[in-house]
Amino acid sequence: MADLKGPDKSNRFEFIKQGVSRVIALGLGMLGGFTAFASRRSNTVWQIDPSKCVQCEHCSTDCVVSPSAVKCVQSYPVCGYCQLCFGYFQPNAPELTAAAENQLCPTDAIERIFVDDPYWEYNIEEDKCIGCAKCVQACEMFGNASFYLQVRHDVCVNCNNCSIAMQCPSDAWERVPADDPYILKHIPRQTAGLRIAPPQFHV
Amino acid sequence: MNNKQLSIVLVGIIGSIAVGFLTLLFQIPLKVTIKKRITDYEAEIEAGNIVIDDGSKKKTSVESVTIEGNFEKFDGQPGETTSEWPRFRGADFSNIAKEDVALAESWQSGGPPVLWGPVKLGEGHSGPAIWKGRVFIMDYDEEKQGDALRCFSMSDGKEIWRRWYKNPIKRNHGVSRTIPAITEKYTVSMGPQCHVMCVDTETGEFLWGIDSIEEYGSVTPLWYTGQCPLIEDNIAVLAPCGSSLMIGVDCATGDVMWQTPNVDKWKMSHSSIIPMTLQGKKMYVYCSMNGVFAVSAELEDRGKLLWKSHLWAHSVTSPSPIQIDEERLFLTVGYGGGSMMMKVTRQGEEFVPEVLFELTKKVFSCEQQTPLFYQDHLFAVLPKDAAALRGQFACMDTDGELVWTSGKTERFGLGPFLMADDKIFILNDNGELTLIKASLDGYQRLAQAQVLEGHDAWAPMALVDGKLLLRDSKQLICLDVSRL
């Protein structure tokens, strides 16, 4: 004979109770996970490790921002302040003047300032810099390597899908803490877990 | 509502929440705004920390220098040597020690025994010269702000005497970078700002001086003078490249015996004058910034310009020319300039230079040091811009064909190399000394050791009686590299 009794109400209540508990637990878990992930994401940004950069020029061509959010920066304690700066002048420049034909930078983004004989100071005009790294390469080869590339976080849109990082041939791109977003040559990194930049001599 | 319906509702709720989270996770652009700038130039300029100057303002005035300066005597005593290293690249300009002293083929882990040193020096790249138990080195005394010609004992490194003159200048990748020329009677030095000083070799007594900038209108090369003086037949041969291209000065009197006019206004480089005999004619060859030229070194027409070529013009020229044979000379530079093999022919009384071939920086060139020429082959450390060959030690024949390189695991910097006893010493920028076999068959490392603290160990080395003198930017040491 068939059981004519309806559904067991106590079982249904237990089922709903357990189900809601599980949904809440799952939701809290996902919320926690998302919060942790989002927090981690929000606390790190992309940056270029200068010791790994090979000046391939992808930084100038592959950024979603135009001109690129990657700019050359100058490490003043590392710079030799040379009258003939190989990062500034074309090889065998006819004259050591700021005339366009003498300059290596294609966008005139390096400012050359006389300081005191025999020193000259070189500043990057970041609005003009396109991150082509021509100056960086020359400075690395023939100078003190005081020019190097960094992602400028006042320009970068932090799209989390960095097209340059995907193209970088030397794994120079890494995530760094957002509150310490630059890998500066003359300042050792304080953040645990990140590589400490090697000390640079001052010439 | 039965269990099935409840399940559907719950799955729906879970799904909605998951979709919501995933949407948040992947679709909302996460904006991290960092306004921090590495250097705020406008603020720095406003604060006066950066002064805009186009360089047209008058530069720091150069004080008149009294080259005789001051003399100091110390308690060092001359040592004993059986051979000499009397100038840049040694007695015959080859940078090859010809003495018959067997050298060690391997070293203890700490490197060859240190005979003396380190002797503290002013920051620079000037190498030592050795004469009769004495070591001469051009230095810069940072405390006294003076160029100093210093004489040390070869036996223990103690200073014997010092003659220095006040010349306040700022360091510019070091200060001093020349090697004095030594003879029995005379020692001639060239300071960082082209001050020439001649003294008595034994006593350090001042004989005469020339301020090349003041007297000849020389322009000090970038990073200061690298030209090492030459003495031949008691005549100091110098290339002021001002009003005169080259001059000969009687060491005894300081009288200018001959001078070559500088009609093209060619400028001084970091290279040094090398005597050569090409097409049967003895001549002094010099690479200026604007071209290479040769001046007669023979008595009947000494000082006469024999030939010149503007085809070897580079903004920075450090290596000196190398004679290959009776008609060819090899030229090289760094900073992307490459190399050139030049031939000089004689047409009657005229000498005509021509380019045989040129080599790019990726084939063979050298940035700061002059290559070795041994068994009809050239040896040098290739420059940083030599692509895959960067920093490798290389051997090349005189047709411009590479014979071997040291390989990608054996790279060097801008430091010097010197040959002796069929071996080559190579000093790296960081003070690491490597000993290799001098061979046309390939690179064979014999020994390697960290012998100096570094950095910028760029000065040419000197070797006498199995004792190697070498320095980094701030200290000089003497190593026993003989076979013990």
Boltz contact constraints between the chains, C-beta under 6 A:
constraints:
  - contact:
      token1: [A, 19]
      token2: [B, 10]
      max_distance: 6.0
  - contact:
      token1: [A, 23]
      token2: [B, 13]
      max_distance: 6.0
  - contact:
      token1: [A, 23]
      token2: [B, 14]
      max_distance: 6.0
  - contact:
      token1: [A, 27]
      token2: [B, 17]
      max_distance: 6.0
  - contact:
      token1: [A, 30]
      token2: [B, 21]
      max_distance: 6.0
  - contact:
      token1: [A, 34]
      token2: [B, 21]
      max_distance: 6.0
  - contact:
      token1: [A, 34]
      token2: [B, 25]
      max_distance: 6.0
  - contact:
      token1: [A, 41]
      token2: [B, 30]
      max_distance: 6.0
  - contact:
      token1: [A, 45]
      token2: [B, 32]
      max_distance: 6.0
  - contact:
      token1: [A, 73]
      token2: [B, 38]
      max_distance: 6.0
  - contact:
      token1: [A, 80]
      token2: [B, 173]
      max_distance: 6.0
  - contact:
      token1: [A, 83]
      token2: [B, 222]
      max_distance: 6.0
  - contact:
      token1: [A, 84]
      token2: [B, 222]
      max_distance: 6.0
  - contact:
      token1: [A, 91]
      token2: [B, 336]
      max_distance: 6.0
  - contact:
      token1: [A, 92]
      token2: [B, 315]
      max_distance: 6.0
  - contact:
      token1: [A, 113]
      token2: [B, 53]
      max_distance: 6.0
  - contact:
      token1: [A, 114]
      token2: [B, 53]
      max_distance: 6.0
  - contact:
      token1: [A, 114]
      token2: [B, 55]
      max_distance: 6.0
  - contact:
      token1: [A, 117]
      token2: [B, 59]
      max_distance: 6.0
  - contact:
      token1: [A, 117]
      token2: [B, 60]
      max_distance: 6.0
  - contact:
      token1: [A, 118]
      token2: [B, 172]
      max_distance: 6.0
  - contact:
      token1: [A, 123]
      token2: [B, 41]
      max_distance: 6.0
  - contact:
      token1: [A, 141]
      token2: [B, 384]
      max_distance: 6.0
  - contact:
      token1: [A, 141]
      token2: [B, 385]
      max_distance: 6.0
  - contact:
      token1: [A, 142]
      token2: [B, 335]
      max_distance: 6.0
  - contact:
      token1: [A, 153]
      token2: [B, 34]
      max_distance: 6.0
  - contact:
      token1: [A, 154]
      token2: [B, 35]
      max_distance: 6.0
  - contact:
      token1: [A, 158]
      token2: [B, 32]
      max_distance: 6.0
  - contact:
      token1: [A, 178]
      token2: [B, 32]
      max_distance: 6.0
  - contact:
      token1: [A, 181]
      token2: [B, 34]
      max_distance: 6.0
  - contact:
      token1: [A, 201]
      token2: [B, 455]
      max_distance: 6.0
  - contact:
      token1: [A, 203]
      token2: [B, 173]
      max_distance: 6.0
